[in-house]
Amino acid sequence: MFVQTITAPKQLSSWLKWEVNPEFTREVGVLLAGSGSTRSVKAGELIAKNSGGKIVAWDPDAEDGTEDVIGIAVADAEAAASVDGSILYLARGAALIFAPELVWPSGVTSPNKAAATAALAALNVISRNG
C-alpha cells in the first residue's frame, strides 16, 4: 500500500486563536532587503527590528536589538536582494495565540521561548500551550 505524507504550510488559525480586531492589532512594516539573496519570513515566525528600524526574523542569540520580539508575522513575506519588502504582522493585542504552532528558530531553547512569550505578553499577546 502506497502512503503519501504531505506537510502543509502553517495556517493563521493554527497559531492565532483570537484577536480583538485586526485593524487594531496588526501593522504593516518594512522587511529588510535580503543580503545577497532573498530574505524570507514565514507566517507565525517571531520578528524583531534591526538598528535601522526594519523588520527581520527574531534572533534570540543576537545583541543588536534583533533579540527583542516585536510581533509575529501574519503571512509569509519576502524581500529580494537589495530591495526592501513589506510584511504584515501582529503587533499588539488583545490577542490569544497557541505557542507550540509558532515558527521557532532552529536551536531555540526553553529559556528563549519563555523570554519571547513574556515579550509578547507585554504586547498583550497572550500565549497558551494547550
C-alpha positions as CSV (number, residue, x, y, z in Angstrom):
1,M,0.0,0.0,0.0
2,F,1.3,3.4,-1.0
3,V,1.2,6.1,1.6
4,Q,1.9,9.7,0.8
5,T,2.7,12.2,3.5
6,I,2.1,15.9,2.9
7,T,3.3,18.7,5.1
8,A,1.0,21.7,4.7
9,P,2.2,25.2,5.5
10,K,1.0,26.6,8.8
11,Q,-2.3,28.3,8.6
12,L,-3.0,31.5,10.5
13,S,-5.7,29.7,12.5
14,S,-3.1,27.1,13.7
15,W,-1.4,29.7,15.9
16,L,-3.7,32.8,16.1
17,K,-6.7,31.7,18.1
18,W,-8.3,35.1,18.8
19,E,-7.6,38.8,18.3
20,V,-9.8,41.7,19.3
21,N,-9.8,43.4,15.8
22,P,-7.2,43.0,13.0
23,E,-7.5,46.8,12.2
24,F,-6.1,47.4,15.7
25,T,-3.8,44.5,16.3
26,R,-1.9,44.3,13.0
27,E,0.7,46.6,11.4
28,V,2.5,46.7,8.0
29,G,6.2,47.1,8.3
30,V,9.3,47.2,6.1
31,L,11.1,43.9,5.8
32,L,14.8,44.4,5.5
33,A,16.2,43.7,2.0
34,G,18.0,40.4,1.5
35,S,21.7,40.4,1.7
36,G,22.9,38.6,-1.4
37,S,19.7,36.5,-1.6
38,T,16.0,36.8,-0.8
39,R,15.1,37.3,2.9
40,S,12.1,35.2,3.9
41,V,9.9,35.3,6.9
42,K,7.2,32.7,7.4
43,A,3.7,33.2,8.8
44,G,3.8,32.5,12.6
45,E,7.5,33.5,12.8
46,L,8.6,35.9,15.6
47,I,10.0,39.1,14.3
48,A,12.3,41.9,15.6
49,K,13.6,45.3,14.3
50,N,17.2,45.9,13.4
51,S,19.0,49.1,14.4
52,G,17.6,50.8,11.3
53,G,14.1,50.1,12.3
54,K,13.5,47.4,9.6
55,I,11.9,44.1,10.4
56,V,13.9,40.8,10.4
57,A,13.4,37.4,11.9
58,W,13.8,37.2,15.6
59,D,17.3,36.1,16.7
60,P,17.4,35.1,20.4
61,D,21.2,35.0,20.4
62,A,21.8,38.4,18.9
63,E,22.9,41.5,20.8
64,D,21.9,44.2,18.3
65,G,18.2,44.6,19.0
66,T,17.0,41.7,16.9
67,E,16.8,39.6,20.1
68,D,13.8,41.7,21.2
69,V,10.5,40.3,19.9
70,I,8.2,43.0,18.4
71,G,5.5,40.7,17.0
72,I,4.6,37.7,14.8
73,A,4.4,37.6,11.0
74,V,0.8,37.1,9.9
75,A,1.7,36.0,6.4
76,D,4.7,34.8,4.6
77,A,6.9,37.7,3.4
78,E,9.9,38.1,1.2
79,A,12.4,40.9,0.4
80,A,14.6,40.4,-2.7
81,A,18.3,41.0,-2.5
82,S,19.0,44.8,-2.1
83,V,15.2,45.6,-2.2
84,D,13.2,46.1,1.0
85,G,9.9,44.3,1.2
86,S,6.6,44.6,3.1
87,I,5.4,42.5,6.0
88,L,2.1,42.2,7.8
89,Y,2.5,41.4,11.5
90,L,0.6,41.0,14.7
91,A,2.0,44.0,16.7
92,R,-0.2,44.1,19.8
93,G,-3.2,42.5,21.5
94,A,-5.6,41.8,22.8
95,A,-4.8,38.5,21.1
96,L,-4.6,34.9,22.1
97,I,-2.0,32.6,20.4
98,F,-1.1,28.9,20.5
99,A,2.6,29.0,21.2
100,P,3.5,25.4,20.0
101,E,2.4,26.3,16.5
102,L,4.6,29.3,16.2
103,V,7.6,29.1,13.8
104,W,10.6,28.9,16.3
105,P,14.1,29.3,15.0
106,S,16.2,26.1,15.0
107,G,18.1,25.6,18.2
108,V,15.8,27.8,20.3
109,T,15.9,26.9,24.0
110,S,13.2,26.8,26.6
111,P,14.5,30.0,28.2
112,N,14.5,31.7,24.8
113,K,10.9,30.7,24.3
114,A,10.0,31.9,27.8
115,A,11.6,35.3,27.1
116,A,9.8,35.6,23.8
117,T,6.4,34.7,25.2
118,A,7.0,37.2,28.0
119,A,7.8,39.9,25.4
120,L,4.6,39.0,23.6
121,A,2.6,39.2,26.8
122,A,4.0,42.7,27.3
123,L,2.3,43.5,24.0
124,N,-0.9,42.0,25.3
125,V,-0.5,38.9,23.1
126,I,-1.2,36.0,25.4
127,S,0.3,32.6,24.7
128,R,-1.3,29.3,25.6
129,N,0.3,25.8,25.2
130,G,-2.8,23.7,25.3
